[in-house]
Amino acid sequence: YQPVNLFFNCIEPEPGENDGKCPIILLHGLGASNRTWNQVKFGLYKNTKRKIYSLDLRNHGKSEYTKDFSLKCLVADLENFMKNQNIPEAVLISHSLGSKIALEFALRKPDMVEKLVIQDMSLFENEKSKEHVKVVMEVVKQAEKLISKLPSSVTEEELYKMMQPYLSRAVPKMLKTSNTSKKLIPIPVYKDKSGKFVWDLNIEAISSFEKNLLREFQIDISNDPVYHGKSLFLSADHSIYNVERNKELVLKYFPDAQFYVFEGGFHSYHDEFPDLFVKVVTDFIVRNTE
């Protein structure tokens, strides 16, 4: 698997603040970018005094775009990034697809992962999650058609209003119960110099995700790998990945796992509950630092 170089942002501790602690690497989900962590990364830095890297995955944001898009590629990219930055070991904080990468990486390269935070992801896809991915990819296709025809005079707010019918199909419950849905479901586009909306991701590669979900994005547990480090699995009562119900399975491969449930949460807890997310995650990191 040919790794690509990943774009990243970095928060550096002041001299003498870090005490040689491992850095934190933030891994975003499908269709997002490093910006998804903007609400929480400074809080994580302030509370842990660790260097923080937030990455754009391959085919997302400012990282390289390729036809290849699979879990193995994404894991190779992370290992390549850590080697290029001289990071022998890191704390991985991840969300959704980023959590698949973190799970696979921790099982393959346990010595490179000091601690692991998994947000809204299970070891296996279930019927609900497969259906959800299908609906989300349909929404992406509708959005692609809509966005390609928009004049440059359309604002982001207007685009969001136009997208409401599609978004309400993808996440109906979230839109009904949340009054901050604009920031909870960001649309990954930006305006180019001419004022037209362009995708902030490789739409062709991303569109293959649903088709390849079960073949190219499954976590490989065929040799019963085990990660013995400390891990924290975050879930929520409205999540399609009910990690709480699969605790025994998680503990088989991650025997030192802890669990936390965000009451009233859906999928992106770092956006839905930024302050609580920072508290729960930093408590886990600081409490479990030798």
Secondary structure, 3 states (H helix, E strand, C coil): CCCCCCCEEEECCCCCCCCCCCCEEEECCCCCCHHHHCCCHHHHHHHHCCCEEEECCCCECCCCCCCCCCHHHHHHHHHHHHHHCCCCCEEEEEECHHHHHHHHHHHHCHHHEEEEEEECCCCCCCHHHHHHHHHHHHHHHHHHHHHHCCCCCCCHHHHHHHHHHHHHHHCHHHHHHCCCHHHHCCCCEEECCCCCEEECECHHHHHCHHHHHHHHCCCCCCCCCCCCCEEEEEEECCCCCCHHHHHHHHHHHCCCEEEEEECCCCCCHHHHCHHHHHHHHHHHHHHCCC
